[in-house]
């Protein structure tokens, strides 16, 4: 999936690399299904990623913080919708919020909007094409949508999930902004991570995976960016981090985050590695805010449900 990035490097458009990187993430989906199922999953995920990148460009060009927060919430709910209706795995909300937030931070004028939409769409279409060319003919049929949805989101009612996916990124972003962080969308991304889990134990486990993976990923990012690599080396690293993310995201979330973290920091450092210290601080504190908010919300919800169940439980003599 590094081909779109290479094309942009040769073309001299380093500022368009985030658009291509996120569009290419469509390749993550449908790998275990038949050729037709892979095409459907990657087409849906690709379309959602293009929409998220475009919304991020619009929000960034507007220069309004409310517009960015609205875009983050919209991307989160779109990811939930795709999980609920199509059973996409991994849950797309993480990538969609990540795409919207990153692009909103690097896009500054309305003139970049057409490039954001076109480049991300081109990368998504390339991922779809490669997915069909290299699809394994012996791939097994994917499970029923309801089974995949239950495995990803559990039995939580849809209205509750919509409320969580819509509000947590906004609240996390506001808290990060109030804390003076320069990249509040990292808090928004972290806030939706624990939501993808079939049980409270699974949700809390994803939060722990996020924290552990972030710590290791930051160490890798610091070691790499402290060398102040030239832009072309950073581009190669972005392609490598993206490849490793795609390899591990459906297998082990903690391992995937190890590579998502330096991917995010490297994309944010393109052209200015001197900001590495600030970026790392924003990443650590933002992740802590988002994860803390999500974990507390889930814990309170669990206690409330447990209390209700206790009150309605029939007494036996």
JOLIN-V609198 format. One record per residue. N is the residue number from 1. RES is the residue in three letters. SS is DSSP state (alpha for helix, beta for strand, coil for the rest). PHI is phi in radians with two decimals (* if undefined). OMEGA is omega in whole degrees, 0 to 359 (999 if undefined). Layout:
n=N res=RES ss=SS phi=PHI omega=OMEGA
n=N res=RES ss=SS phi=PHI omega=OMEGA
This chain:
n=1 res=UNK ss=coil phi=* omega=181
n=2 res=UNK ss=coil phi=-1.46 omega=182
n=3 res=UNK ss=alpha phi=-1.02 omega=177
n=4 res=UNK ss=alpha phi=-1.00 omega=178
n=5 res=UNK ss=alpha phi=-1.14 omega=179
n=6 res=UNK ss=alpha phi=-1.10 omega=179
n=7 res=UNK ss=alpha phi=-1.05 omega=181
n=8 res=UNK ss=alpha phi=-1.18 omega=178
n=9 res=UNK ss=alpha phi=-1.12 omega=179
n=10 res=UNK ss=alpha phi=-1.08 omega=181
n=11 res=UNK ss=alpha phi=-1.28 omega=179
n=12 res=UNK ss=coil phi=1.59 omega=181
n=13 res=UNK ss=coil phi=-1.82 omega=179
n=14 res=UNK ss=alpha phi=-1.15 omega=182
n=15 res=UNK ss=alpha phi=-1.23 omega=179
n=16 res=UNK ss=alpha phi=-1.63 omega=184
n=17 res=UNK ss=alpha phi=-1.01 omega=178
n=18 res=UNK ss=alpha phi=-1.03 omega=180
n=19 res=UNK ss=alpha phi=-1.07 omega=181
n=20 res=UNK ss=alpha phi=-1.18 omega=182
n=21 res=UNK ss=alpha phi=-1.07 omega=182
n=22 res=UNK ss=alpha phi=-1.35 omega=177
n=23 res=UNK ss=alpha phi=-1.06 omega=182
n=24 res=UNK ss=alpha phi=-1.20 omega=180
n=25 res=UNK ss=alpha phi=-1.17 omega=174
n=26 res=UNK ss=alpha phi=-1.05 omega=181
n=27 res=UNK ss=alpha phi=-1.16 omega=182
n=28 res=UNK ss=alpha phi=-1.16 omega=193
n=29 res=UNK ss=coil phi=-1.64 omega=173
n=30 res=UNK ss=coil phi=1.26 omega=186
n=31 res=UNK ss=coil phi=-1.19 omega=184
n=32 res=UNK ss=coil phi=-1.70 omega=181
n=33 res=UNK ss=coil phi=-1.66 omega=175
n=34 res=UNK ss=coil phi=-1.22 omega=181
n=35 res=UNK ss=alpha phi=-1.02 omega=181
n=36 res=UNK ss=alpha phi=-1.17 omega=180
n=37 res=UNK ss=alpha phi=-1.14 omega=177
n=38 res=UNK ss=alpha phi=-1.09 omega=180
n=39 res=UNK ss=alpha phi=-1.07 omega=180
n=40 res=UNK ss=alpha phi=-1.13 omega=181
n=41 res=UNK ss=alpha phi=-1.14 omega=182
n=42 res=UNK ss=alpha phi=-1.24 omega=177
n=43 res=UNK ss=alpha phi=-1.17 omega=178
n=44 res=UNK ss=alpha phi=-1.12 omega=181
n=45 res=UNK ss=alpha phi=-1.11 omega=180
n=46 res=UNK ss=alpha phi=-1.08 omega=179
n=47 res=UNK ss=alpha phi=-1.08 omega=180
n=48 res=UNK ss=alpha phi=-1.13 omega=179
n=49 res=UNK ss=alpha phi=-1.14 omega=178
n=50 res=UNK ss=alpha phi=-1.10 omega=178
n=51 res=UNK ss=alpha phi=-1.07 omega=181
n=52 res=UNK ss=alpha phi=-1.13 omega=177
n=53 res=UNK ss=alpha phi=-1.07 omega=180
n=54 res=UNK ss=alpha phi=-1.14 omega=177
n=55 res=UNK ss=alpha phi=-1.10 omega=177
n=56 res=UNK ss=alpha phi=-1.10 omega=178
n=57 res=UNK ss=alpha phi=-1.14 omega=179
n=58 res=UNK ss=alpha phi=-1.13 omega=181
n=59 res=UNK ss=alpha phi=-1.11 omega=180
n=60 res=UNK ss=alpha phi=-1.15 omega=180
n=61 res=UNK ss=alpha phi=-1.18 omega=180
n=62 res=UNK ss=alpha phi=-1.21 omega=180
n=63 res=UNK ss=coil phi=1.26 omega=183
n=64 res=UNK ss=coil phi=-1.86 omega=180
n=65 res=UNK ss=alpha phi=-1.06 omega=177
n=66 res=UNK ss=alpha phi=-1.03 omega=179
n=67 res=UNK ss=alpha phi=-1.15 omega=178
n=68 res=UNK ss=alpha phi=-1.14 omega=181
n=69 res=UNK ss=alpha phi=-1.13 omega=177
n=70 res=UNK ss=alpha phi=-1.11 omega=179
n=71 res=UNK ss=alpha phi=-1.13 omega=178
n=72 res=UNK ss=alpha phi=-1.09 omega=179
n=73 res=UNK ss=alpha phi=-1.11 omega=180
n=74 res=UNK ss=alpha phi=-1.10 omega=179
n=75 res=UNK ss=alpha phi=-1.09 omega=180
n=76 res=UNK ss=alpha phi=-1.09 omega=181
n=77 res=UNK ss=alpha phi=-1.21 omega=176
n=78 res=UNK ss=alpha phi=-1.03 omega=178
n=79 res=UNK ss=alpha phi=-1.07 omega=176
n=80 res=UNK ss=alpha phi=-1.09 omega=180
n=81 res=UNK ss=alpha phi=-1.06 omega=179
n=82 res=UNK ss=alpha phi=-1.17 omega=177
n=83 res=UNK ss=alpha phi=-1.20 omega=184
n=84 res=UNK ss=alpha phi=-1.25 omega=186
n=85 res=UNK ss=alpha phi=-1.61 omega=184
n=86 res=UNK ss=alpha phi=-2.01 omega=179
n=87 res=UNK ss=coil phi=1.16 omega=181
n=88 res=UNK ss=coil phi=-1.12 omega=178
n=89 res=UNK ss=coil phi=-2.38 omega=1
n=90 res=UNK ss=coil phi=-1.21 omega=180
n=91 res=UNK ss=coil phi=-0.97 omega=188
n=92 res=UNK ss=coil phi=-1.21 omega=187
n=93 res=UNK ss=alpha phi=-0.95 omega=181
n=94 res=UNK ss=alpha phi=-1.01 omega=182
n=95 res=UNK ss=alpha phi=-1.19 omega=182
n=96 res=UNK ss=alpha phi=-1.20 omega=178
n=97 res=UNK ss=alpha phi=-1.15 omega=177
n=98 res=UNK ss=alpha phi=-1.03 omega=181
n=99 res=UNK ss=alpha phi=-1.13 omega=181
n=100 res=UNK ss=alpha phi=-1.07 omega=182
n=101 res=UNK ss=alpha phi=-1.15 omega=181
n=102 res=UNK ss=alpha phi=-1.10 omega=182
n=103 res=UNK ss=alpha phi=-1.17 omega=179
n=104 res=UNK ss=alpha phi=-1.11 omega=181
n=105 res=UNK ss=alpha phi=-1.43 omega=183
n=106 res=UNK ss=alpha phi=-1.77 omega=180
n=107 res=UNK ss=coil phi=-1.49 omega=185
n=108 res=UNK ss=coil phi=-2.23 omega=181
n=109 res=UNK ss=coil phi=-2.35 omega=179
n=110 res=UNK ss=alpha phi=-1.20 omega=182
n=111 res=UNK ss=alpha phi=-1.23 omega=179
n=112 res=UNK ss=alpha phi=-1.49 omega=183
n=113 res=UNK ss=alpha phi=-1.05 omega=179
n=114 res=UNK ss=alpha phi=-1.05 omega=179
n=115 res=UNK ss=alpha phi=-1.15 omega=180
n=116 res=UNK ss=alpha phi=-1.03 omega=181
n=117 res=UNK ss=alpha phi=-1.19 omega=185
n=118 res=UNK ss=alpha phi=-1.20 omega=183
n=119 res=UNK ss=alpha phi=-1.18 omega=179
n=120 res=UNK ss=alpha phi=-1.12 omega=178
n=121 res=UNK ss=alpha phi=-1.16 omega=178
n=122 res=UNK ss=alpha phi=-1.07 omega=179
n=123 res=UNK ss=alpha phi=-1.17 omega=179
n=124 res=UNK ss=alpha phi=-1.15 omega=178
n=125 res=UNK ss=alpha phi=-1.14 omega=177
n=126 res=UNK ss=alpha phi=-1.12 omega=178
n=127 res=UNK ss=alpha phi=-1.09 omega=178
n=128 res=UNK ss=alpha phi=-1.11 omega=179
n=129 res=UNK ss=alpha phi=-1.11 omega=179
n=130 res=UNK ss=alpha phi=-1.12 omega=179
n=131 res=UNK ss=alpha phi=-1.09 omega=179
n=132 res=UNK ss=alpha phi=-1.37 omega=181
n=133 res=UNK ss=alpha phi=-1.19 omega=185
n=134 res=UNK ss=coil phi=-1.94 omega=177
n=135 res=UNK ss=coil phi=-1.17 omega=178
n=136 res=UNK ss=coil phi=-1.40 omega=183
n=137 res=UNK ss=coil phi=-1.14 omega=181
n=138 res=UNK ss=coil phi=-1.62 omega=182
n=139 res=UNK ss=coil phi=-1.04 omega=182
n=140 res=UNK ss=coil phi=-1.45 omega=180
n=141 res=UNK ss=coil phi=-1.22 omega=180
n=142 res=UNK ss=coil phi=-1.17 omega=180
n=143 res=UNK ss=coil phi=-1.15 omega=178
n=144 res=UNK ss=coil phi=-1.02 omega=181
n=145 res=UNK ss=alpha phi=-0.96 omega=182
n=146 res=UNK ss=alpha phi=-1.11 omega=179
n=147 res=UNK ss=alpha phi=-1.20 omega=180
n=148 res=UNK ss=alpha phi=-1.14 omega=179
n=149 res=UNK ss=alpha phi=-1.14 omega=179
n=150 res=UNK ss=alpha phi=-1.12 omega=180
n=151 res=UNK ss=alpha phi=-1.18 omega=183
n=152 res=UNK ss=alpha phi=-1.57 omega=189
n=153 res=UNK ss=alpha phi=-2.11 omega=178
n=154 res=UNK ss=coil phi=1.25 omega=185
n=155 res=UNK ss=coil phi=-1.75 omega=180
n=156 res=UNK ss=coil phi=-1.04 omega=182
n=157 res=UNK ss=coil phi=-1.15 omega=183
n=158 res=UNK ss=alpha phi=-1.02 omega=180
n=159 res=UNK ss=alpha phi=-1.00 omega=178
n=160 res=UNK ss=alpha phi=-1.14 omega=179
n=161 res=UNK ss=alpha phi=-1.11 omega=179
n=162 res=UNK ss=alpha phi=-1.04 omega=180
n=163 res=UNK ss=alpha phi=-1.08 omega=181
n=164 res=UNK ss=alpha phi=-1.15 omega=182
n=165 res=UNK ss=alpha phi=-1.17 omega=181
n=166 res=UNK ss=alpha phi=-1.46 omega=188
n=167 res=UNK ss=alpha phi=-1.68 omega=184
n=168 res=UNK ss=alpha phi=-1.03 omega=179
n=169 res=UNK ss=alpha phi=-1.06 omega=181
n=170 res=UNK ss=alpha phi=-1.17 omega=181
n=171 res=UNK ss=alpha phi=-1.12 omega=179
n=172 res=UNK ss=alpha phi=-1.07 omega=178
n=173 res=UNK ss=alpha phi=-1.10 omega=178
n=174 res=UNK ss=alpha phi=-1.15 omega=179
n=175 res=UNK ss=alpha phi=-1.12 omega=179
n=176 res=UNK ss=alpha phi=-1.16 omega=177
n=177 res=UNK ss=alpha phi=-1.14 omega=179
n=178 res=UNK ss=alpha phi=-1.10 omega=179
n=179 res=UNK ss=coil phi=-1.39 omega=178
n=180 res=UNK ss=coil phi=1.46 omega=180
n=181 res=UNK ss=coil phi=-1.32 omega=181
n=182 res=UNK ss=coil phi=-1.44 omega=180
n=183 res=UNK ss=coil phi=-2.30 omega=183
n=184 res=UNK ss=coil phi=-1.12 omega=181
n=185 res=UNK ss=alpha phi=-1.17 omega=176
n=186 res=UNK ss=alpha phi=-1.16 omega=174
n=187 res=UNK ss=alpha phi=-1.18 omega=179
n=188 res=UNK ss=alpha phi=-1.10 omega=178
n=189 res=UNK ss=alpha phi=-1.07 omega=182
n=190 res=UNK ss=alpha phi=-1.10 omega=184
n=191 res=UNK ss=alpha phi=-1.20 omega=181
n=192 res=UNK ss=alpha phi=-1.62 omega=183
n=193 res=UNK ss=alpha phi=-1.04 omega=183
n=194 res=UNK ss=coil phi=-1.20 omega=184
n=195 res=UNK ss=coil phi=-1.18 omega=181
n=196 res=UNK ss=coil phi=-1.52 omega=180
n=197 res=UNK ss=coil phi=-2.99 omega=185
n=198 res=UNK ss=coil phi=-1.34 omega=181
n=199 res=UNK ss=coil phi=-2.49 omega=178
n=200 res=UNK ss=alpha phi=-1.05 omega=179
n=201 res=UNK ss=alpha phi=-1.07 omega=179
n=202 res=UNK ss=alpha phi=-1.11 omega=181
n=203 res=UNK ss=alpha phi=-1.12 omega=179
n=204 res=UNK ss=alpha phi=-1.14 omega=178
n=205 res=UNK ss=alpha phi=-1.09 omega=178
n=206 res=UNK ss=alpha phi=-1.13 omega=177
n=207 res=UNK ss=alpha phi=-1.12 omega=178
n=208 res=UNK ss=alpha phi=-1.14 omega=177
n=209 res=UNK ss=alpha phi=-1.03 omega=180
n=210 res=UNK ss=alpha phi=-1.07 omega=182
n=211 res=UNK ss=alpha phi=-1.14 omega=181
n=212 res=UNK ss=alpha phi=-1.13 omega=180
n=213 res=UNK ss=alpha phi=-1.12 omega=179
n=214 res=UNK ss=alpha phi=-1.11 omega=180
n=215 res=UNK ss=alpha phi=-1.07 omega=180
n=216 res=UNK ss=alpha phi=-1.16 omega=180
n=217 res=UNK ss=alpha phi=-1.09 omega=178
n=218 res=UNK ss=alpha phi=-1.13 omega=178
n=219 res=UNK ss=alpha phi=-1.06 omega=178
n=220 res=UNK ss=alpha phi=-1.14 omega=181
n=221 res=UNK ss=alpha phi=-1.11 omega=180
n=222 res=UNK ss=alpha phi=-1.11 omega=180
n=223 res=UNK ss=alpha phi=-1.07 omega=181
n=224 res=UNK ss=alpha phi=-1.34 omega=186
n=225 res=UNK ss=alpha phi=-1.26 omega=179
n=226 res=UNK ss=coil phi=-1.15 omega=176
n=227 res=UNK ss=coil phi=-1.37 omega=181
n=228 res=UNK ss=coil phi=0.86 omega=182
n=229 res=UNK ss=coil phi=-1.20 omega=175
n=230 res=UNK ss=coil phi=-1.17 omega=187
n=231 res=UNK ss=alpha phi=-1.05 omega=184
n=232 res=UNK ss=alpha phi=-1.15 omega=176
n=233 res=UNK ss=alpha phi=-1.21 omega=178
n=234 res=UNK ss=alpha phi=-1.11 omega=178
n=235 res=UNK ss=alpha phi=-1.13 omega=177
n=236 res=UNK ss=alpha phi=-1.06 omega=180
n=237 res=UNK ss=alpha phi=-1.13 omega=178
n=238 res=UNK ss=alpha phi=-1.03 omega=179
n=239 res=UNK ss=alpha phi=-1.08 omega=180
n=240 res=UNK ss=alpha phi=-1.17 omega=180
n=241 res=UNK ss=alpha phi=-1.08 omega=179
n=242 res=UNK ss=alpha phi=-1.15 omega=179
n=243 res=UNK ss=alpha phi=-1.07 omega=180
n=244 res=UNK ss=alpha phi=-1.15 omega=176
n=245 res=UNK ss=alpha phi=-1.07 omega=180
n=246 res=UNK ss=alpha phi=-1.10 omega=182
n=247 res=UNK ss=alpha phi=-1.21 omega=189
n=248 res=UNK ss=alpha phi=-1.82 omega=190
n=249 res=UNK ss=coil phi=-1.14 omega=178
n=250 res=UNK ss=coil phi=-1.61 omega=183
n=251 res=UNK ss=coil phi=-1.90 omega=182
n=252 res=UNK ss=coil phi=-2.61 omega=187
n=253 res=UNK ss=alpha phi=-1.14 omega=180
n=254 res=UNK ss=alpha phi=-1.07 omega=179
n=255 res=UNK ss=alpha phi=-1.15 omega=179
n=256 res=UNK ss=alpha phi=-1.13 omega=181
n=257 res=UNK ss=alpha phi=-1.14 omega=177
n=258 res=UNK ss=alpha phi=-0.97 omega=182
n=259 res=UNK ss=alpha phi=-1.72 omega=175
n=260 res=UNK ss=alpha phi=-1.12 omega=183
n=261 res=UNK ss=alpha phi=-1.10 omega=177
n=262 res=UNK ss=alpha phi=-1.16 omega=175
n=263 res=UNK ss=alpha phi=-1.08 omega=180
n=264 res=UNK ss=alpha phi=-1.10 omega=182
n=265 res=UNK ss=alpha phi=-1.19 omega=180
n=266 res=UNK ss=alpha phi=-1.24 omega=176
n=267 res=UNK ss=alpha phi=-1.04 omega=181
n=268 res=UNK ss=alpha phi=-1.31 omega=183
n=269 res=UNK ss=alpha phi=-1.71 omega=182
n=270 res=UNK ss=coil phi=-0.94 omega=178
n=271 res=UNK ss=coil phi=1.49 omega=181
n=272 res=UNK ss=coil phi=-2.73 omega=181
n=273 res=UNK ss=alpha phi=-1.33 omega=180
n=274 res=UNK ss=alpha phi=-1.21 omega=182
n=275 res=UNK ss=alpha phi=-1.58 omega=186
n=276 res=UNK ss=alpha phi=-0.99 omega=181
n=277 res=UNK ss=alpha phi=-1.04 omega=179
n=278 res=UNK ss=alpha phi=-1.13 omega=181
n=279 res=UNK ss=alpha phi=-1.11 omega=180
n=280 res=UNK ss=alpha phi=-1.10 omega=178
n=281 res=UNK ss=alpha phi=-1.04 omega=179
n=282 res=UNK ss=alpha phi=-1.06 omega=181
n=283 res=UNK ss=alpha phi=-1.14 omega=182
n=284 res=UNK ss=alpha phi=-1.15 omega=183
n=285 res=UNK ss=alpha phi=-1.18 omega=179
n=286 res=UNK ss=alpha phi=-1.08 omega=178
n=287 res=UNK ss=alpha phi=-1.09 omega=178
n=288 res=UNK ss=alpha phi=-1.09 omega=179
n=289 res=UNK ss=alpha phi=-1.12 omega=182
n=290 res=UNK ss=alpha phi=-1.12 omega=180
n=291 res=UNK ss=alpha phi=-1.15 omega=179
n=292 res=UNK ss=alpha phi=-1.06 omega=179
n=293 res=UNK ss=alpha phi=-1.08 omega=182
n=294 res=UNK ss=alpha phi=-1.12 omega=182
n=295 res=UNK ss=alpha phi=-1.13 omega=179
n=296 res=UNK ss=alpha phi=-1.15 omega=179
n=297 res=UNK ss=alpha phi=-1.09 omega=179
n=298 res=UNK ss=alpha phi=-1.14 omega=180
n=299 res=UNK ss=alpha phi=-1.12 omega=178
n=300 res=UNK ss=alpha phi=-1.09 omega=178
n=301 res=UNK ss=alpha phi=-1.05 omega=179
n=302 res=UNK ss=alpha phi=-1.13 omega=180
n=303 res=UNK ss=alpha phi=-1.15 omega=179
n=304 res=UNK ss=alpha phi=-1.13 omega=179
n=305 res=UNK ss=alpha phi=-1.13 omega=179
n=306 res=UNK ss=alpha phi=-1.11 omega=179
n=307 res=UNK ss=alpha phi=-1.13 omega=178
n=308 res=UNK ss=alpha phi=-1.13 omega=180
n=309 res=UNK ss=alpha phi=-1.10 omega=180
n=310 res=UNK ss=alpha phi=-1.17 omega=182
n=311 res=UNK ss=alpha phi=-1.22 omega=184
n=312 res=UNK ss=alpha phi=-1.60 omega=181
n=313 res=UNK ss=coil phi=-1.21 omega=181
n=314 res=UNK ss=coil phi=-1.18 omega=180
n=315 res=UNK ss=coil phi=-1.49 omega=178
n=316 res=UNK ss=coil phi=-2.02 omega=180
n=317 res=UNK ss=coil phi=-1.48 omega=999
